[in-house]
């Protein structure tokens, strides 16, 4: 039996409006997304082509780990275990605040407030970081095909404005945009995978990359940290729970479909890279080619035209990821505004679209400010990505990934406490066991991430970045906990409703009826 607020956010059959006591502008519009729309929305955040062209070559080159395909399989298992309890939690809690709502319902309102601010910072960092590499790639396309010099921050700012505009539209419109871009880039990668299998390097169709012996050496822990960021997106499905017709069914289904797809797709694609280059040559080739590894291996097999198309779709795939993360941040801000963790203005939707417009505007402003700051610090020639373009991408991307890993570990603990407190530990025992196993694994990955942060961001071991950037994540968590503590002391009723979402509206209605 579910105990969330799904009914509170559904349209009233009589009025055609939103059945919430606080009114239509305090709820996201239900029935906007089905299974396909929700799946495409969360998968877009994984940016398949960006991972294959960017993350995988970096893992090969910097960490020197040939067994990257096996790492994706291992992480897929860990995250599937995590999702067993997480998905069950989604049947009981329907809130755009997702992570923080789950943590609040399990560990209390103060912990939920800490998770809320952490989620807002982490997902915002993940989104803003992509603007750096997006701007650089668009600048490269202008130089290559139009013989025009274009500084990276101009396309970055244009993209920020366009993403902000789309964020004000209906979520089903966004899902269609994301879906088209996602399907095209997936097809391109599949074509490359098939070409690699059809024309392997001299070592043939070797399965050496799946050999456990390849997961040795100092780079394995760092490779785990880097590769888990490629899965980021599947956990966003509960963020859209209030905008689906059947959240109890659709959200768990989409999470497992997303994890299965990402694990299989990335394991096969990273294996295809080892086949195309040769297991013994993939690391030195990646070190030489860098992010150009995929295009270097694709051109002799598929031709220059296909490679050119892949370059263009590399950019559109990043745009899809920008839009996906933007939508998530906007909904976290909406949920926090609705529950008093941000100013009330953020807890309202906009016009007929039912989109969280104020939250969308907030993320657009944050994006523009960060891009401008990095643009002002850019003293490199046009086309030089060393600073601050790649810094924007690597610094904020890894910082955001660390935040999401911490949130997943906390959510695992929350699942255990949530069901144990309700006397359901016996009935849910296998879900609690999987939550414990995945939570422990995620904590280990979080420790490795902090330990090797200097490697992840390309800084020296003595660099202050190795503690400043993880420190921002820690500071966001502490600030949220302080906010929760203050709210508990000054407004205990509001504190008690953290994580309740639309269900709190019904509590208000019941209280007023009693009075």
C-alpha positions in Angstrom: 0.0 0.0 0.0 1.5 3.3 -1.0 1.6 6.3 1.4 2.7 9.0 -1.0 1.0 11.9 -2.5 0.2 10.7 -6.0 -3.5 11.4 -5.6 -2.7 14.9 -4.4 -1.0 15.8 -7.6 -3.4 14.3 -10.1 -6.0 16.3 -12.1 -9.4 16.4 -10.6 -11.9 14.6 -12.7 -14.6 17.1 -11.9 -12.7 20.3 -12.5 -9.9 19.3 -14.8 -7.5 21.1 -12.5 -4.9 20.0 -10.0 -6.4 18.4 -6.9 -4.3 20.2 -4.2 -5.5 22.3 -1.4 -3.0 25.0 -2.1 -4.1 25.4 -5.7 -3.0 24.6 -9.2 0.2 26.7 -9.1 1.6 24.7 -6.2 1.7 21.3 -8.0 3.4 19.9 -11.1 1.0 18.8 -13.8 0.3 15.1 -13.7 -0.1 12.7 -16.6 2.6 14.5 -18.7 4.9 11.5 -19.0 4.5 7.8 -19.8 7.2 5.1 -19.7 8.9 6.1 -22.9 8.9 9.9 -22.2 10.2 9.3 -18.7 12.9 6.8 -19.9 14.1 9.2 -22.5 14.2 12.1 -20.0 16.5 10.3 -17.6 18.6 8.6 -20.2 19.4 11.9 -21.9 21.4 12.9 -18.8 23.8 10.0 -19.4 24.8 11.6 -22.7 25.9 8.3 -24.4 28.1 9.9 -27.1 29.7 12.2 -24.6 30.6 9.3 -22.4 31.9 7.1 -25.2 33.9 10.0 -26.7 35.0 11.7 -23.5 34.8 9.6 -20.4 36.0 6.3 -21.8 39.1 7.6 -23.5 40.0 9.5 -20.3 39.6 6.4 -18.2 41.8 4.4 -20.6 44.4 7.2 -20.9 44.7 8.5 -17.3 43.9 5.4 -15.3 45.5 2.9 -17.7 42.8 0.4 -16.9 42.0 -1.9 -19.9 39.1 -3.6 -18.0 36.7 -0.7 -18.3 33.9 -2.8 -19.8 34.1 -5.0 -16.7 33.9 -1.9 -14.5 30.6 -0.9 -16.2 29.2 -4.4 -15.5 30.3 -4.2 -11.8 28.8 -0.8 -11.4 25.6 -1.9 -13.1 25.2 -4.7 -10.5 25.9 -2.3 -7.6 23.4 0.3 -8.9 20.8 -2.4 -9.6 21.1 -3.5 -6.0 20.8 0.1 -4.9 17.6 0.5 -7.1 15.9 -2.5 -5.5 15.3 -0.5 -2.3 15.2 2.9 -4.0 12.5 1.7 -6.4 10.4 0.3 -3.5 10.7 3.6 -1.7 9.4 5.3 -4.9 6.2 3.4 -4.5 5.6 5.1 -1.1 6.9 8.6 -1.7 6.0 10.7 -4.8 7.9 14.0 -4.6 9.9 16.0 -7.1 12.5 16.3 -4.3 13.3 12.6 -4.9 16.6 12.0 -3.0 16.0 14.5 -0.2 12.3 13.5 0.1 13.4 9.8 0.5 16.1 10.7 3.0 13.7 12.9 5.0 11.1 10.2 5.2 13.8 7.7 6.5 16.3 9.8 8.5 14.2 12.8 9.4 13.6 16.4 8.3 17.0 17.7 9.2 18.8 15.1 7.2 16.3 15.7 4.4 17.2 19.4 4.4 20.9 18.6 4.2 20.3 16.3 1.3 18.1 18.9 -0.4 20.8 21.5 -0.5 23.4 18.9 -1.4 21.3 17.7 -4.3 20.7 21.2 -5.6 24.4 22.0 -5.6 25.5 18.6 -7.1 23.0 18.5 -10.0 23.6 22.2 -10.7 27.4 21.5 -10.9 26.8 18.6 -13.2 24.8 20.7 -15.6 26.9 23.9 -15.5 30.1 21.9 -16.0 28.9 20.6 -19.4 28.7 24.2 -20.7 32.5 24.3 -20.8 33.0 21.3 -23.1 29.9 22.2 -25.1 31.2 25.7 -25.9 34.6 24.3 -26.8 33.2 21.7 -29.2 30.9 24.2 -30.9 33.9 26.5 -31.3 35.8 23.7 -32.9 32.9 23.0 -35.4 32.9 26.7 -36.4 36.7 26.6 -36.9 36.6 23.3 -38.9 33.6 23.8 -41.1 33.1 27.6 -41.3 36.7 28.7 -40.9 35.5 31.1 -38.2 37.1 31.7 -34.8 34.4 31.7 -32.1 35.3 31.9 -28.4 33.8 29.1 -26.4 31.7 31.2 -24.0 29.4 32.6 -26.8 27.8 29.2 -27.7 27.8 28.3 -24.0 25.7 31.4 -23.2 23.4 30.8 -26.2 22.9 27.3 -25.0 22.1 28.5 -21.5 19.4 30.8 -22.8 17.9 28.1 -25.0 17.9 25.5 -22.3 16.3 28.1 -19.9 13.6 28.7 -22.5 12.9 25.0 -22.9 12.7 24.6 -19.2 9.6 26.8 -19.1 7.8 24.5 -21.5 5.7 21.4 -20.8 7.9 18.5 -19.7 6.4 16.3 -22.5 7.7 18.8 -25.0 11.1 18.5 -23.4 10.9 14.7 -23.5 10.3 14.8 -27.3 13.4 17.0 -27.8 15.5 14.8 -25.6 14.2 11.6 -27.2 15.1 12.6 -30.7 18.6 13.7 -29.8 19.2 10.6 -27.6 18.0 8.1 -30.2 20.2 9.6 -32.9 23.4 9.5 -30.8 22.7 6.0 -29.6 22.3 4.8 -33.2 25.7 6.4 -34.1 27.5 4.6 -31.3 25.8 1.3 -32.2 27.0 1.8 -35.8 30.6 2.3 -34.6 30.3 -0.7 -32.3 29.3 -2.9 -35.2 32.1 -1.5 -37.4 34.6 -2.3 -34.7 33.4 -5.9 -34.4 33.4 -6.3 -38.2 36.9 -4.8 -38.5 38.8 -5.5 -35.3 42.5 -4.7 -34.8 45.1 -7.4 -35.2 44.3 -9.0 -31.9 40.8 -9.9 -33.2 37.6 -10.0 -31.2 39.4 -10.3 -27.9 37.4 -10.5 -24.6 40.5 -9.6 -22.6 38.8 -6.4 -21.4 36.4 -8.6 -19.4 39.2 -10.4 -17.6 39.3 -9.7 -13.9 43.1 -9.5 -14.1 42.7 -6.2 -15.9 41.3 -4.6 -12.7 44.6 -4.3 -11.0 46.8 -1.3 -10.1 46.4 2.1 -8.6 44.0 3.4 -11.2 41.1 1.0 -10.6 39.6 3.1 -7.7 39.8 6.3 -9.8 38.3 4.5 -12.8 35.3 3.4 -10.7 34.8 7.0 -9.6 34.9 8.2 -13.2 32.7 5.5 -14.7 30.0 5.8 -12.1 29.4 9.4 -13.3 28.3 7.8 -16.6 25.3 6.3 -14.9 24.1 9.6 -13.5 20.5 10.0 -14.7 18.8 6.8 -13.8 18.2 8.0 -10.3 16.4 11.0 -11.6 13.2 9.1 -12.5 11.5 9.8 -9.1 12.0 13.5 -9.7 9.3 13.2 -12.3 6.9 11.0 -10.2 4.3 13.8 -9.8 4.2 14.3 -13.6 3.5 10.6 -14.5 0.1 8.9 -14.6 1.1 5.9 -12.5 4.2 6.7 -10.5 4.1 3.5 -8.4 4.6 1.5 -11.6 6.4 3.8 -14.0 9.2 5.1 -11.8 10.6 1.7 -10.7 10.2 0.3 -14.2 12.1 3.2 -15.8 14.9 3.0 -13.2 15.7 -0.6 -13.9 15.3 -0.2 -17.7 17.8 2.8 -17.5 20.4 0.9 -15.4 20.2 -2.1 -17.6 20.5 -0.1 -20.8 23.4 2.0 -19.5 25.4 -0.9 -18.1 25.0 -3.1 -21.3 25.4 -0.2 -23.7 28.5 1.3 -22.1 30.1 -2.2 -21.4 29.7 -3.1 -25.1 30.8 0.3 -26.4 34.0 0.4 -24.2 34.7 -3.1 -25.3 34.3 -2.1 -28.9 36.9 0.6 -28.4 39.4 -2.1 -27.1 38.5 -4.3 -30.1 39.0 -1.4 -32.6 42.3 -0.3 -31.1 43.5 -3.7 -29.7 43.5 -4.5 -26.0 47.3 -4.0 -25.8 47.2 -0.7 -27.7 44.0 1.0 -26.4 45.7 2.7 -23.5 48.7 4.2 -25.4 46.3 5.1 -28.3 43.9 6.9 -25.9 46.9 8.7 -24.3 47.9 10.0 -27.7 44.4 10.8 -29.1 42.6 11.9 -25.9 38.9 12.8 -26.5 39.6 12.2 -30.3 39.9 8.4 -29.7 36.4 7.5 -30.9 36.7 9.7 -34.0 40.2 8.4 -34.8 39.0 4.8 -34.7 35.7 5.5 -36.6 37.1 7.4 -39.6 39.0 4.6 -41.3 36.1 2.2 -40.8 33.1 4.5 -41.5 34.5 7.3 -43.5 35.0 11.1 -43.0 31.4 12.0 -43.5 30.2 9.7 -40.8 32.8 11.1 -38.4 31.7 14.6 -39.2 28.1 13.7 -38.4 29.3 12.1 -35.2 31.1 15.4 -34.2 27.9 17.3 -34.7 25.8 14.8 -32.8 28.4 14.9 -30.0 27.3 18.5 -29.5 23.6 17.8 -29.7 24.0 15.0 -27.2 25.6 17.4 -24.7 22.7 19.8 -25.3 20.3 17.0 -24.4 22.2 16.4 -21.2 22.2 20.1 -20.3 18.4 20.2 -20.7 17.9 17.0 -18.7 20.0 18.2 -15.7 18.4 21.7 -16.0 14.9 20.1 -15.6 16.1 18.1 -12.5 17.5 21.2 -10.8 14.4 23.2 -11.5 12.2 20.5 -9.9 14.4 20.2 -6.8 14.2 24.0 -6.4 10.4 23.7 -6.8 10.1 21.0 -4.2 12.3 22.9 -1.8 10.3 26.1 -2.3 7.0 24.3 -1.7 8.3 23.0 1.6 9.9 26.2 2.9 13.6 25.2 2.3 13.8 27.9 -0.3 11.7 31.1 -0.7 8.0 30.3 -1.5 8.3 31.8 -4.9 10.2 28.7 -6.0 7.4 26.5 -5.0 5.1 27.6 -7.8 4.5 26.4 -11.3 4.2 28.6 -14.4 1.1 29.1 -16.5 -0.5 26.3 -18.6 2.8 24.4 -19.0 2.9 23.5 -15.3 6.7 23.8 -15.3 8.7 25.0 -12.3 9.5 28.3 -14.0 11.1 30.1 -11.0 13.4 27.1 -10.4 14.2 27.0 -14.1 15.1 30.7 -14.0 17.3 30.2 -11.0 19.4 27.5 -12.7 19.7 29.7 -15.9 21.0 32.6 -13.9 23.5 30.4 -12.0 24.7 28.9 -15.3 25.2 32.3 -16.9 27.0 33.7 -13.9 29.4 30.7 -13.8 30.1 30.8 -17.5 30.8 34.6 -17.3 33.2 34.1 -14.4 35.1 31.4 -16.3 35.0 33.5 -19.5 36.6 36.5 -17.6 39.4 34.2 -16.3 40.1 32.8 -19.8 43.4 34.2 -21.1 44.1 31.4 -23.5 43.9 31.7 -27.3 40.7 30.7 -29.1 40.6 26.9 -29.5 42.8 26.2 -26.5 40.8 24.0 -24.1 43.3 23.8 -21.3 41.8 26.6 -19.2 39.2 27.3 -18.2 37.0 25.3 -20.6 38.2 21.8 -19.5 38.5 23.1 -15.9 34.8 24.0 -16.0 33.9 20.6 -17.2 36.2 18.5 -15.0 36.0 20.6 -11.8 32.2 20.9 -11.7 31.5 17.5 -13.3 33.5 15.5 -10.7 32.3 17.7 -7.8 28.7 17.0 -8.9 29.3 13.3 -9.3 30.7 13.1 -5.8 27.6 14.7 -4.4 25.3 12.2 -6.2 27.3 9.3 -4.9 27.0 10.6 -1.3 23.2 11.1 -1.9 22.9 7.5 -3.1 24.7 6.1 -0.1 22.5 8.2 2.2 19.4 7.0 0.4 20.4 3.4 0.9 20.6 4.0 4.6 17.2 5.8 4.5 15.6 2.8 2.8 16.6 0.5 5.7 15.4 2.9 8.4 12.2 3.8 6.6 11.0 0.2 6.4 12.4 -0.9 9.7 10.6 2.0 11.5 7.3 0.9 9.9 7.7 -2.7 11.1 8.2 -3.9 7.6 11.8 -5.2 8.0 10.7 -8.8 7.8 8.6 -8.4 4.7 11.2 -6.2 3.0 14.3 -8.1 4.3 15.9 -8.8 0.9 15.4 -5.1 -0.2 17.1 -4.0 3.1 20.0 -6.4 2.4 20.5 -5.1 -1.1 20.3 -1.5 0.2 23.0 -2.3 2.8 25.3 -3.9 0.3 25.0 -1.1 -2.3 25.3 1.6 0.4 28.6 0.1 1.6 29.9 -0.1 -2.0 28.9 3.5 -2.7 30.6 4.7 0.4 33.8 2.9 -0.7 33.5 4.6 -4.1 32.9 8.0 -2.4 36.1 7.5 -0.3 38.1 6.7 -3.4 36.6 9.7 -5.2 37.8 12.1 -2.4 41.1 10.3 -2.1 41.9 10.6 -5.8 40.2 13.9 -6.5 43.4 15.5 -7.7 43.7 12.8 -10.4 40.1 13.2 -11.5 40.4 17.0 -11.9 43.9 16.8 -13.4 45.6 18.7 -10.6 48.8 17.8 -8.7 48.6 16.0 -5.3 49.5 19.3 -3.5 46.8 21.3 -5.3 44.2 23.0 -3.2 41.5 21.7 -5.6 41.8 18.2 -4.1 40.1 19.5 -0.9 38.4 22.7 -2.0 36.0 21.1 -4.6 35.0 18.1 -2.3 34.8 20.8 0.5 32.0 22.6 -1.4 30.0 19.4 -1.4 30.6 19.0 2.3 29.8 22.6 2.9 26.4 22.3 1.0 25.5 19.3 3.2 26.4 21.1 6.4 24.6 24.2 5.4 21.5 22.2 4.7 21.7 20.4 8.0 22.0 23.8 9.7 19.0 25.1 7.8 17.0 22.0 8.9 18.1 22.5 12.5 17.0 26.1 12.5 13.7 25.2 10.9 13.1 22.5 13.5 13.7 25.1 16.3 11.7 27.9 14.9 9.0 26.2 12.9 8.6 22.5 14.0 5.4 22.1 11.9 7.2 23.0 8.7 10.2 20.9 9.7 7.9 17.9 10.2 6.6 18.3 6.6 10.0 18.2 4.9 9.7 15.5 2.2 5.9 15.3 2.3 5.3 17.4 -0.9 1.7 17.6 -1.9 0.7 15.3 0.9 1.4 18.3 3.2 -1.4 20.2 1.4 -3.9 17.5 2.5 -2.6 17.8 6.1 -3.2 21.5 6.0 -6.7 20.9 4.7 -7.5 18.3 7.4 -6.2 20.6 10.1 -8.3 23.5 8.9 -11.3 21.3 8.7 -10.7 20.2 12.3 -10.5 23.8 13.4 
